[in-house]
Amino acid sequence: MKGGKAKAETKKADGRLAVKRKGTERAASLKSKKAAKDPNKPKRPASAFFVFMEEFRKQFKEKNPDNKSVAAVGKAGGAKWKSMTEAEKAPYVSRANKRKADFEKVMADYNKKSAKDAAEEENDSDKSKSEVHDDDEGDESDEDDDDE
């Protein structure tokens, strides 16, 4: 009886493994379809809440130096943000709007540069492959003449 039970468990485990393999293959194929991210692309600006959290983390750390929990800081910051009035949030909103305006300028420059790079890349590919091979063949014929 013990042997029969072990075989049944093995079959179940194998079935689970097969399902996991299918999932990983699918995930790998989805990842390959995604476009590569440009590391030079500017990062999006922080929202008003995250601008507030930058300041709040410093204050929280001063009041609670022994606290190592990131979750506790996030919960306390979120609770304080919800309890604040619009007037109290206004300085953070204005800083976030300033960062957003700066980001839009930087992003416009980035888009101009990437469009310019794409245009240059297109111009570089104007030379056909046959012209490239013709240049190489001319060099080979000179070498053949030297051998004779």
C-alpha positions as CSV (number, residue, x, y, z in Angstrom):
1,M,0.0,0.0,0.0
2,K,2.8,2.4,0.8
3,G,4.3,2.0,-2.6
4,G,1.0,2.8,-4.4
5,K,0.5,6.0,-2.3
6,A,4.0,7.2,-3.2
7,K,3.3,6.8,-7.0
8,A,0.2,8.8,-6.8
9,E,2.0,11.7,-5.0
10,T,4.7,11.6,-7.6
11,K,2.2,12.0,-10.4
12,K,0.6,15.0,-8.7
13,A,3.9,16.7,-8.2
14,D,4.9,16.1,-11.9
15,G,1.6,17.6,-13.0
16,R,2.2,20.7,-11.0
17,L,5.7,21.0,-12.4
18,A,4.4,20.8,-15.9
19,V,2.0,23.6,-15.2
20,K,4.7,25.8,-13.8
21,R,6.9,25.2,-16.9
22,K,4.1,26.3,-19.2
23,G,3.7,29.4,-17.2
24,T,7.4,30.3,-17.3
25,E,7.6,29.7,-21.0
26,R,4.6,32.0,-21.6
27,A,6.1,34.7,-19.3
28,A,9.4,34.5,-21.2
29,S,7.6,34.9,-24.5
30,L,5.7,37.9,-23.2
31,K,9.0,39.5,-21.9
32,S,10.6,39.1,-25.3
33,K,7.8,41.0,-27.0
34,K,8.2,44.1,-24.7
35,A,10.3,46.9,-26.1
36,A,13.6,47.7,-24.4
37,K,13.6,50.7,-22.1
38,D,15.9,53.5,-22.8
39,P,18.1,54.2,-19.8
40,N,18.6,57.8,-20.8
41,K,14.9,58.6,-20.7
42,P,14.0,61.1,-17.9
43,K,12.2,59.7,-15.0
44,R,8.6,60.9,-14.2
45,P,8.3,63.5,-11.5
46,A,7.1,62.7,-8.0
47,S,3.5,63.4,-7.1
48,A,2.5,65.8,-4.3
49,F,2.2,62.9,-1.9
50,F,5.7,61.7,-2.6
51,V,7.1,65.2,-2.3
52,F,5.4,65.2,1.1
53,M,6.8,61.8,2.0
54,E,10.3,62.9,1.3
55,E,10.0,65.5,4.1
56,F,7.8,63.2,6.4
57,R,10.4,60.4,6.3
58,K,13.0,62.7,7.8
59,Q,10.7,63.9,10.5
60,F,9.5,60.4,11.3
61,K,13.1,59.1,11.5
62,E,14.0,61.9,14.0
63,K,11.0,61.0,16.2
64,N,11.4,57.2,15.9
65,P,15.1,56.5,15.4
66,D,14.7,52.8,16.5
67,N,12.0,52.1,13.9
68,K,13.3,50.0,10.9
69,S,9.9,49.2,9.3
70,V,9.3,50.9,5.9
71,A,5.6,49.9,6.2
72,A,5.2,51.8,9.4
73,V,6.6,54.9,7.9
74,G,4.3,54.6,4.8
75,K,1.2,54.0,6.9
76,A,1.9,56.9,9.2
77,G,2.6,59.2,6.2
78,G,-0.5,58.1,4.4
79,A,-2.6,58.7,7.5
80,K,-1.2,62.1,8.0
81,W,-1.7,63.0,4.3
82,K,-5.3,62.0,4.5
83,S,-5.9,64.1,7.6
84,M,-4.3,67.3,6.0
85,T,-6.4,70.0,4.6
86,E,-6.0,71.4,1.0
87,A,-4.3,74.5,2.4
88,E,-1.7,72.3,4.2
89,K,-1.1,70.2,1.1
90,A,-0.7,73.3,-1.1
91,P,3.1,73.7,-0.7
92,Y,3.6,70.1,-1.7
93,V,1.3,70.4,-4.7
94,S,3.1,73.5,-5.9
95,R,6.5,71.8,-5.6
96,A,5.1,68.8,-7.5
97,N,3.8,71.1,-10.3
98,K,7.2,72.8,-10.5
99,R,8.9,69.4,-10.9
100,K,6.3,68.4,-13.5
101,A,7.0,71.6,-15.6
102,D,10.8,70.9,-15.4
103,F,10.1,67.3,-16.4
104,E,8.1,68.4,-19.4
105,K,10.9,70.6,-20.6
106,V,13.5,67.9,-20.2
107,M,11.2,65.4,-21.9
108,A,10.7,67.7,-24.9
109,D,14.5,68.0,-25.3
110,Y,14.8,64.2,-25.0
111,N,12.1,63.7,-27.7
112,K,13.8,66.1,-30.0
113,K,17.2,64.4,-29.5
114,S,15.7,60.9,-30.0
115,A,13.9,62.1,-33.2
116,K,17.2,63.6,-34.5
117,D,19.1,60.4,-33.7
118,A,16.4,58.3,-35.5
119,A,16.7,60.6,-38.5
120,E,20.5,60.3,-38.6
121,E,20.2,56.5,-38.2
122,E,17.8,56.4,-41.2
123,N,20.3,58.5,-43.3
124,D,23.1,56.2,-42.4
125,S,21.2,53.2,-43.8
126,D,20.8,54.9,-47.2
127,K,23.8,53.1,-48.6
128,S,22.7,49.9,-50.1
129,K,24.3,46.5,-49.3
130,S,25.4,46.1,-52.9
131,E,27.4,49.3,-52.7
132,V,29.1,48.1,-49.5
133,H,30.0,44.8,-51.2
134,D,31.3,46.6,-54.3
135,D,33.8,48.5,-52.2
136,D,35.0,45.2,-50.7
137,E,35.4,43.5,-54.1
138,G,37.6,46.3,-55.3
139,D,40.0,45.8,-52.4
140,E,40.2,42.1,-53.1
141,S,41.1,42.6,-56.8
142,D,44.0,44.8,-55.8
143,E,45.3,42.0,-53.6
144,D,45.0,39.5,-56.5
145,D,47.1,41.7,-58.7
146,D,49.9,41.8,-56.1
147,D,50.1,38.0,-56.0
148,E,50.6,37.7,-59.8
